[in-house]
Amino acid sequence: MTQQPDLSALFQQALRLHQQGRLDQAEKTYQRLLNFKPDHADTLCLLGTLKRQQGHPEQALALLQRALAARDDKAEYHHALALVLHDLKRFDTAITAMRRALALQPGNAAMLCDLGVMHKENGELDQAIACYEQALQHHRDYIDAYFNLGNAYRESGRFTAAVDCYRKALQRAPHDSEALNNLGHALESMGDVQSALPCYRRALALQPDFKEAHSNLLYALSYNVLLDPPAMLAAHQEWDQRFGGPQKARTFSHHPDPDPDR
């Protein structure tokens, strides 16, 4: 008869492996624990999270449902479930799961921010904005919330508010190239091209292969009446050196999706 190991020690071993990014070994250790205790809720939840990291959302979903069947009063289980449902594009169900998580842990800024992302991707921009604003009420230095709120404001045409959010994000994370690029885009949308240009340039200084920022820079330069033609040509040549080259044919490893909108 196989002697049962110390399950607490086994769980801690699996957790350490998971935190170290050794996913295959962590998975085997979680599975070993579940062989002895199939309804160990924390293990089921973490193994579900691991399967999501590995790109297997359906397997993750089944594991998280088992975790919640064993114990449904932990906010992190509902949060993990919501993220998997979001990956599966089941936005309405994901939003319901996230709201259940927030009912158990009100004011959790990360959950509020994730809920905002889900609302935005579900086409509910006003609800997304409300979630990001609530997240910032509970965590004034939450960079992701400022960034996401700025994006939502920009998408809704509230460019001044968007600029304020990006600047607050950059006060807390000055080297965030995406925030710099989006700040430039918001300023440009307001007609302030001269202020947008240094944002794009700083973004590219931080991330030279940032194609979107380089494209935005070229677009903004085309409206700069102070730029002489040789300087414009040099900017386009630099873009071509970084991102140009011969076009490659697209190939399919599987049959192409018949849906033309995807």
N, C-alpha and C positions, 0 to 999 in steps of 0.2 A: 504494500500500500504506500502510495506517495505521501511523504510527510508535507503538511501544509507549511509554507514559509511564513515569515513575519510579513503580513500584508501591508502594514504601515511602512516598514522599511522598503518593501518592494515598490510601493506607490511613490515614495520619495526618490528612489532610484530612477523610476520612469520619468518623474517630473524633472529631475536634473538633466537627464538625457534630452528631454524635450526642450528645455530651456537652452541647452547647448547647441540645438539645431541638429542633433543626431536622431533624425526622425525614424529611420528604419529600426534602430535599436530601441528607441522609446516605444514604438508601436509593438514590438515583440514583448517588451516588458509589461506594457498595459494589458496585452492579450493574455499573458501568463497570469496576471492577477485576476482577470475576468474568468479564467478557467476555474479558479478556486471560489470566486465570488461574482457571479454573473450580473448581479444587480448593484454593484458598487458604483454609485451615482457619479462621484467625482471622476472616477476612471472613465466611465462612459462619456462624460462631457469632454474631458481632455482628449480622449481618443477621437471623438467627433471633431474637435478643433484641429487635431493633427491631420485627419483625413481631409478636412477643408484646405489646410495648408498644402497638402499633396495634390490638390485639384480633383478631389472625389466628393463632390457635394452630396450626391445621393447616398453614399455610404455614411457621410457625416450626419445627414438628416436622420437616418435610421438609428444611429447611435445616440443622438441627442434626444430623440423621441423616447428611447429606452431610459435615458437619464431622467427625463421629466416624468416618466411613468413611475420611476422609483422615488422621485422627490421633486415636487413641482413648486417649492417655496423658495427657490434660490434664484435671485435675479440674474446671476451670470449664466445660468442654464438657458433662460429665455433669451438673453442677449445673444449667446452663441447660436441658438436656433434661428433668431431673426437674421443674423448675418448669413447663414447658410441659405435661408429662404430668399434673401436678397440676391445671392449668387445665382440662384435658380430662376431669377426674374419673377418670383411670386411676391410682388410688392405688397399687395393688400394683406396677405397672410404675414409677411415679414413685419409690416407696421403693427399689426395686432400683437405679434409676439414681443416686439420692442416696447409697446405700451404696457404689456404685462410685466416686463422687466422693470420699467419705470414705476409701476404701481408698487412693486416690492422694494425699490430703491429710488425714491423720489429725489430729483435734483442731481442725478448723476450726469455730469456734463458730457462725458464720452457717449453715453447712451442717447442723450438729447441730440448730440451732433450727428450720430449715426442715424437717428430717426429723421433728422432734417435731410440727410442725403437720400433716404428712402422716399420721403415725400417729394423731393425735387425730381428724382428719377421717375416718380409716378405722375409727374405733371402737376404737382400741387405746390407751386412756388410760394404762395403766401404761408402755407403751413410749414414749409421748410424754413422760411425766414423766422417765423415765430419760434421754432425749435432752436435755431442757432442763437437767437437773442436770449432765450431762456438759458441756454448753456453758458452764455457769457455772464448772466446774472449770478450764476453759481460758481463760475471760474473765470475771473477777469483776465487771466493771462493765457487763456486757451487759444493757442495760435491757430489750430485747425478750424476752430469756430469762427475766428475773424476771417480767415481765408475763404471758408465756405460761404459765410454771410456776404463777403464782398462779391463773390461770384454770383450769388442769388440776386443781390442788389443790381449788379451790372446787367444781368439777364433781364431784370424787370425795368431797366432804363433809369435806375436811380444812381447815376454815375458819381455824384458828389458823395453819397453815402458809401458807395463801393470804394472810392479813393480813401476815405477815412478808415475803412476796415483794413485795407491792404497796408496802409501806413502804420496802423496799430500792430498788425502782424509783423511788419518789418522792424518796428521798435523792439520787439521781443526776439526776432530772428533775422538779423540784418543780412544774412547770407542766403536767404530763401529766394532762389532764382525764379521759381514759379510765381511767387508773390510780386517780385519786381516786374516780371513780364506782364502779369495781369494788371498791376498798377499802371504800367505804361499804356496798356490797351484801354483802360478806363479813362485816363487823361486824354488820350487821343480821341476817344468817343466824345469827350467834352469839347474838342477842338483845340486842346492845348498840346499841339504836336511837339513844340520845343521842350516841354517838360517830360514828354513821353520818351524822347530819344535817349536821355541818359539812363532811364530805367532799363530799356532794352540793352544798352551797352553794358551796364553793370551786370545784368542777368547773364550776358554772354561772357563777360570776364570770369564769372563764377562757374559757368557751365558752357564751354566753347562749342559743344555739340548740340546745343539747345536749338533745334531747327525752328520751332515755332517763334521763339524770340528773334531769331535772325530774319525770318520772313516778315515779322511785324516791323523790325527795324527798316528793312528795305521799303516796305509799304509807307512807313512814316517819312523816310527820306525822300520819297517821290513827291511829297507835299512840301518839302523844304525848299523854298525859293532861294535861300542863301547858299545852297550847295551847287557847286559848279559841275558841269558834265563829267570831267575826269574823275572827280571824287565819287560821283554816282556810279560810274563805270567800275571803279575800283571796288566799291561795295558789292556790286553784283558779281564781280569776278571772285571775290572772297567767298561769297555764298556758293558759287559754282564749285570752287575748290573743295569746300567742306562737304557739300551735300549733293553735288551734281554727279555727272558721269552717265554712261549709257544706261538706258532703261532695261530692266530685266523683265522677261516674260513671266506672267503669273502661272503657277501650276497648282493643281489640286491633288492633295494626297487622298481625298475622298471625293465623292460626287459633289459637284457644286450645289449649294442650297438653291432650290427653285424659287424661293421668295425674293423678289427683286428689291424689297425694301430692307433686306438685312445685309 
